Amino acid sequence: MAKVVVIAPYVPHPARHGGAIRSRVLLDALRLDHEVHLAAAVANAEDLANLEALAAEIGITVHPLPAREAPRPSVVSKLGRWLLGGSELIARRWQQGADKEVHRVFEQVGYDIGVIDSTFAVPIATHNCHLLFLHNLEYSMYAREDGEPRSWSDRMTRRMEARGLRAAEKSAIQLQALTVTVSEHDRDLALGLVPEARVEVVPNSVDLDKLPLLPAPAAVAAPRLLFVGALDYPPNLEAATELVERHVPVLRRAFPELTVRLVGKDPYGHGARFAGVEGIEVVGPVDDVVEYYRDTHAVYLPIRSGGGTRIKILEAWALGVPVLSTAVGCEGLPAADGKHLRRFETPEQGCDALRAVLEGCASKLRDNGRKLVEDQFSHSAAIARLRQLINELVAAQAG
């Protein structure tokens, strides 16, 4: 049994968003064979309570790290990081002294293996770690030419952040014995930065025991669409904005009674701008997202940026809810258009995709989506693969 220290940029409890779900799978894999210490960002009393609850629930030792609550960037902090070739985005979460606290944890534990859980933990990884557990290649999100009209300042921000993130991710991959990505697409991106690195794929996954196949909603009911995503994550906010401003007017001309629910955490209150828009229900964070999938005719995802693979799509597939998505939204997933989901890029194409679902293709999408998740994206499969990789890493370090 090895002593493992995991550095995380948030408390992955409760596991209500994609990043927290992936972090919990990592912890579940580690704790089966090793003594686990989780050093996680704590910004307030709620974070601390959640961290302590996680420790009690899964039997690990936890160490709070000083973090900022709902951090907002300043022009000065951005310019300072950028002038040094760094990323302000991944640094803003941490309070001064977080790196020293991580150092203290490593020294206290006397660890065998160090794990960096996502790019956002890289800035305070002061000790020699061994595993970089990526959720996305963050640099690719900002380097992508997504075709969205952007202001000069936004374009400059994205360019400078892409440069800083690329440098941080390249350095982190070079320093680790093993890097784990969510897809072959992200593996190729990582190897593009460091061709000699060892990079393995462990896909995002879902807990099928908690995601039962739901009955299909009544065909005669007014169409109801669902968008699930944290609005403090820029690609989700951009997608929700496009959905409300560009797609809903077209969809409601074809389906006048259609409604769209926006579900997900929103610490900055971005969803307030959509409140009162006809056809839009701003729900916010929920304890049980399954209930919001239950009477949904389709998940609708006009995603134009971001990276990794979307757990929201895996959830919908597992529950038997048809998925309508852009190509970027389903990137990295082995999803065939017309078999596992329906693709669209414009509001008119989205309208056609929804019409196809309502007129009969929903059953095929339900069956094929559920089977794909069962075959390739279950928690049990992800945990088994992670245990194998981690135990090989532990043996190599011990030898």
Secondary structure, DSSP 8 states (H G I E B T S, - for coil): --EEEEEESS---S--SHHHHHHHHHHHHHHTTSEEEEEEEE-SHHHHHHHHHHHHHHT-EEEEEEB-SS----HHHHHHHHHTT--STTTTTB-TTHHHHHHHHHHHHT-SEEEEESGGGGGG--S---EEE-S--HHHHHH--------HHHHHHHHHHHHHHHHHHHHHHHH-SEEEESSHHHHHHHHHH-TTS-EEE----B-GGGS-------TTS--EEEEE--TTSHHHHHHHHHIIIIIHHHHHHHSTT-EEEEES--TT-GGGGGTT-TTEEEEE--S-THHHHHT-SEEEE---S--S--HHHHHHHHHT--EEE-TTTTTTS---BTTTBEE-SSHHHHHHHHHHIIIIIHHHHHHHHHHHHHHH-BHHHHHHHHHHHHHHHHHHHH-
